Structure formats: C-alpha cells, structure tokens
Amino acid sequence: MNTPVEDEALLSRVERRKARTNKRLLEVARQLFSQKGIYWATVEDITELADQGKGTFYKYFDSKEAIIRALLEEGLNTLSVSTEEAVREISDRHRILPAVIEARVDFFLNHPEFLLFFHQVRGMMQLDVDVAKELSEIYNNHLCKLAHLVKPALDGSSSNARDLATAIAAYTSGLLTYHVLFEGEVGVKRRRKYFLLTLEGSLQSLLNVDQAAPE
C-alpha cells in the first residue's frame, strides 16, 4: 500500500504526463491547421503526427472543433498577455498605440502559425455552424481586453475604444497575413520596421475621432 507521499508523487507524475499529452496535441493541431487548414486537417492527422491513439485524443477534446476552440483561447490569451506587458509601465498615452502595435506584430512574426490560424477561424465565425458562436465569444472577449488597454490612448474616452481595438486587430493580422502568404515568413520578418510604421500611420488617425466628430 502506498504512503500519502507516494500517492501524491504518483498523482503528480500522472498529471504531468496528461499535461504533456495535452500540450503535444495542441502543438500538432496548430501545426496541421496552419499547413493543411482547419477544414482539411482531420483528427486522424493530428493523432498520427502526435503518435497518439484516437481514444487518447477524445479523452482531452470532444471533437476537432473543441481543439480549435482551445487553440484560439491559447493563442489569444498569449497575445493579450504580451500586449498587457508592453503597455504596463507606459504613462504617456501617446506611446500606447505604438507599443500595442509592436507587441502584436512581434507576436505574429514569432508565431506565424497563429496568424494563419486566426485568419481561418475568422472565416469559420461567419458560417452558420454551432461552433461559430463559441469562437465569436472568445474573440469578443479578446477585443474587450484590447479595448481596455487602448482606452487611455483616447485620453479617457471609451466610446471609440472598441472601434480602435477592432481596427488594431484587423489591420495588424490582415496586413501581415497577406504579406506572409505572398512573401513568406522570412521576407516579412526582414520588413518588421515597415509594418510598424505602416500600421501606426494607418491607426493614428483613429485616436482623435471623438474630438473631430461633429456634434
């Protein structure tokens, strides 16, 4: 009979093994969704590349749609954290937008698989399928967090914070997606400064929308 300490050690090993398996399935799914597409990559593709049985997959995820949801949450949460860290110590509101843009550009340049994955998910969100609502809610939560971060850049005005957040998300991922598709990841990374300047120039005008709008 095991002692409590031995039982705890055994449980810890089991939990670590589960965590490794879960992480492996997510990593493989992210790779395959980027390479083959979320519509064409199958559960069988994921389990084969991960060297796991289908039964193991379904212990962690109910369906392919479930792992898509998990990946979307993982990617957007990581992006939110890096954006929060970029603006945490900024006191000058004029530096917030450049810092947010830089954080997002660097995230996508370092994780191009998420750039293409997000692009595909946005397409799925427009379809009349059950998972679309859940994916939209995850994306909406991300935009709410981003709006909260950029609100100080609007000099305390909140009416356009959501519009600014949506524009930042759309412009950044849209611009980078097209360039990655046509120039490749290496070429895009070489032009990092160009993307920062282009995005800041495009988005800067939105900071003063409240003040410029007619009454």
matplotlib code that plots the C-alpha trace (Angstrom):
import matplotlib.pyplot as plt

x = [0.0, 1.4, 2.0, 0.3, 3.6, 3.9, 0.3, 1.0, 4.1, 2.3, -0.6, 1.9, 3.5, 0.1, -0.8, 2.5, 2.0, -1.5, -0.2, 2.5, 0.0, -2.4, 0.4, 1.6, -1.9, -2.3, 1.1, 0.5, -3.0, -1.7, 1.0, -1.5, -4.2, -1.6, -0.3, -3.4, -6.2, -8.8, -11.3, -9.0, -6.8, -8.6, -8.5, -6.7, -4.0, -3.5, -3.3, -1.0, 1.5, 1.3, 1.8, -1.4, -4.5, -7.8, -9.1, -6.4, -7.4, -11.1, -10.0, -8.8, -11.1, -14.6, -14.1, -11.9, -14.0, -13.1, -9.4, -9.9, -11.6, -8.8, -6.1, -8.0, -8.2, -4.5, -3.3, -5.4, -4.6, -0.9, -1.3, -3.3, -0.6, 2.2, 0.2, -0.6, 3.1, 4.0, 1.8, 2.0, 4.7, 3.6, 2.4, 2.4, -0.8, 0.8, 3.1, 0.3, -0.7, 2.9, 3.6, 0.4, 1.1, 4.7, 3.6, 1.1, 3.4, 6.2, 3.8, 2.7, 6.2, 7.3, 4.2, 3.1, 1.1, -1.3, -1.5, -2.9, -4.9, -6.7, -7.4, -9.1, -11.1, -12.5, -13.8, -15.4, -17.0, -19.1, -20.6, -23.9, -22.4, -22.7, -19.1, -19.2, -21.0, -18.4, -15.5, -17.1, -17.4, -13.7, -12.7, -15.1, -13.5, -10.1, -11.3, -12.8, -9.4, -7.7, -10.2, -9.5, -5.7, -6.0, -8.7, -6.1, -4.7, -8.0, -7.4, -10.0, -12.7, -14.3, -16.8, -14.2, -12.0, -13.8, -13.5, -9.8, -9.3, -11.1, -9.1, -5.8, -6.7, -8.0, -5.3, -2.4, -3.4, -4.8, -1.7, 0.7, -1.4, -1.3, 2.4, 3.2, 1.2, 2.9, 6.4, 6.9, 7.7, 11.4, 10.7, 8.1, 10.4, 13.0, 10.4, 9.4, 10.0, 7.9, 4.9, 5.3, 5.4, 2.6, 0.2, 0.9, 0.3, -2.9, -4.3, -3.0, -5.9, -8.4, -7.1, -8.8, -12.1, -14.0, -12.6, -13.0, -16.5, -19.3, -21.8]
y = [0.0, 3.4, 6.1, 9.5, 10.9, 8.1, 8.6, 12.4, 11.7, 9.2, 11.6, 14.4, 12.1, 11.3, 15.0, 15.9, 13.1, 14.4, 17.9, 16.8, 14.9, 17.8, 20.2, 17.8, 17.5, 21.3, 21.8, 19.3, 20.6, 24.2, 23.0, 21.0, 23.7, 26.1, 23.8, 22.0, 24.3, 23.8, 22.4, 19.8, 18.6, 15.7, 14.2, 11.3, 13.6, 15.1, 11.7, 10.2, 13.1, 13.3, 9.5, 9.1, 7.0, 8.5, 7.3, 9.4, 12.5, 12.2, 12.0, 15.6, 17.0, 16.1, 16.9, 18.8, 21.9, 21.6, 21.7, 24.6, 26.5, 25.5, 26.8, 30.0, 30.6, 29.7, 32.0, 35.0, 34.7, 34.6, 37.6, 39.5, 38.9, 40.1, 43.2, 43.9, 43.6, 46.0, 48.8, 48.1, 50.7, 53.3, 56.6, 58.7, 58.0, 58.8, 55.8, 53.3, 52.7, 52.2, 49.7, 47.8, 47.6, 46.4, 43.7, 42.3, 42.5, 40.7, 38.1, 37.2, 37.4, 34.9, 32.7, 32.9, 29.7, 31.6, 34.4, 31.9, 30.0, 33.2, 34.1, 30.8, 31.0, 34.4, 32.7, 30.0, 32.5, 33.8, 30.3, 29.0, 26.3, 25.6, 26.4, 29.8, 31.4, 30.0, 31.2, 34.6, 34.9, 34.0, 36.6, 39.2, 38.7, 39.3, 42.6, 43.7, 43.2, 45.1, 47.9, 48.3, 48.5, 51.2, 53.3, 55.6, 56.4, 58.0, 60.4, 58.7, 58.4, 55.0, 55.4, 54.6, 52.2, 49.2, 50.6, 51.2, 47.7, 46.2, 48.2, 47.3, 43.6, 43.7, 45.9, 44.1, 40.5, 41.4, 43.2, 40.5, 37.7, 38.9, 39.6, 36.2, 34.5, 36.3, 37.0, 34.2, 34.3, 35.2, 38.1, 39.5, 39.4, 41.4, 44.2, 44.5, 48.2, 48.8, 47.1, 49.0, 52.3, 51.5, 50.3, 53.2, 55.6, 53.9, 53.7, 57.0, 59.0, 56.9, 58.3, 61.7, 60.6, 61.7, 65.2, 65.5, 64.1, 66.8, 67.3]
z = [0.0, -1.0, 1.6, 1.2, -0.1, -2.6, -3.8, -4.2, -6.2, -8.4, -9.0, -9.8, -12.4, -13.9, -14.1, -15.7, -18.3, -19.0, -19.4, -21.8, -23.9, -24.0, -25.0, -27.7, -29.2, -29.2, -30.8, -33.6, -34.2, -34.5, -37.0, -39.1, -39.1, -40.4, -43.1, -44.2, -43.0, -40.2, -42.7, -44.2, -41.3, -39.5, -36.0, -37.6, -39.0, -35.5, -33.7, -36.3, -36.2, -32.4, -32.2, -30.1, -30.5, -31.3, -28.0, -26.3, -28.3, -27.2, -23.6, -24.0, -26.7, -27.6, -31.3, -33.8, -33.1, -29.4, -30.1, -32.4, -29.5, -27.2, -29.7, -30.2, -26.5, -26.0, -28.9, -27.9, -24.3, -25.1, -27.4, -24.6, -22.1, -24.3, -25.1, -21.5, -20.7, -23.4, -22.0, -18.3, -17.5, -20.0, -18.6, -21.7, -23.6, -26.9, -26.6, -26.0, -29.6, -30.9, -28.0, -28.7, -32.4, -31.8, -29.3, -31.8, -34.8, -32.8, -31.6, -35.2, -36.5, -33.8, -34.2, -37.9, -37.4, -35.2, -37.8, -40.4, -37.8, -36.6, -40.3, -40.8, -37.6, -38.5, -41.6, -39.6, -37.3, -40.3, -41.0, -39.8, -37.6, -33.9, -33.1, -34.7, -31.7, -29.3, -31.4, -31.7, -27.9, -27.4, -30.0, -28.5, -25.0, -26.6, -28.2, -24.9, -23.2, -26.0, -25.8, -22.1, -22.8, -25.5, -23.8, -22.1, -25.6, -26.3, -23.4, -21.2, -23.9, -24.0, -26.9, -29.6, -27.6, -29.0, -32.6, -32.1, -30.7, -33.6, -36.1, -34.5, -34.6, -38.1, -39.6, -38.0, -38.8, -42.2, -43.4, -42.1, -43.4, -46.9, -46.8, -45.3, -48.0, -50.8, -49.4, -46.9, -43.2, -43.7, -46.0, -43.7, -40.7, -42.6, -43.0, -39.4, -39.2, -42.3, -40.8, -37.5, -39.3, -41.8, -39.1, -36.8, -39.6, -40.5, -37.0, -35.5, -37.0, -35.0, -31.7, -32.3, -33.7, -30.7, -30.8, -34.5, -34.8, -35.3, -32.6]

ax = plt.figure().add_subplot(projection="3d")
ax.plot(x, y, z, "-o")
ax.set_aspect("equal")
plt.show()
